[in-house]
Amino acid sequence: MVPPENVKVTETSTSIYWFDGDGILCAVSKKVPAPSLEETRRIMDELKEMLGGKQVCLLIDVTNSGESTRESRDYAAIEFPKVVKAMALISGSELGKMLANLFLNLKQQPYPTKMFTGEKEAKEWLKQYL
């Protein structure tokens, strides 16, 4: 996924974010080493500030995602439900798909979550939760 030229893009050390025309928060993970718990907390604080207390539908391209630490995953599991209504994941790599499926299968998420192979079908699924 690539952000359109006419949108505001927010960049963290691990991802880039933007809202599409439907109000879906789109994100693309960067190919970077796993963030520490401290870095994960900082990123989550930035995300919460960007969202201004709103819950959103999140479409995230995990193609370049790497494995994260258990502490970071546990922290994200507590914090993500505060900002996410529904999450769709897409990946163009087998490793990304494997990590996303691991994320989905390790812990039941308190919001609808689904893995997709393409952006269009993922956005169509998310629209029901807007």
C-alpha positions, 0 to 999 in steps of 0.5 A: 500500500502507498499513501495517496499524495493528497493526504496527511501522512504520520510516520513513526519508527515502525510504520506510516499512517494515513486516513483514506477517503472513507475514514479508514486508518491505513498503515504500512509497517516498515522493515525495521528491528523489533521495537523495545517495550519503551518504543512501543509505548511511545508509538502507541502514545503517538497513535492515541494523540493522532486519533484524539480519543477516537476508535478507528477501523485499521487496515495494516500492511504487515508485509515488512513486519518483523517479530516483536517482543512478548512484552510489546505484544502484551502491551499492544493487546491491552492498548489496541482495543482502546483505539481499534474498532476493527482490524484488517491485515494484508501481506505480500510476503509469506513471513508477513502472513505467518506473523499476522496469522500467529498474532490472530491465533495466539490471542482472541482479539476483542474487536473483529480482525481478519487477514486478507490478500488484497487492499480492496477486499480488506477495505470493503470488509472494514466499511461495515464497522465504520 
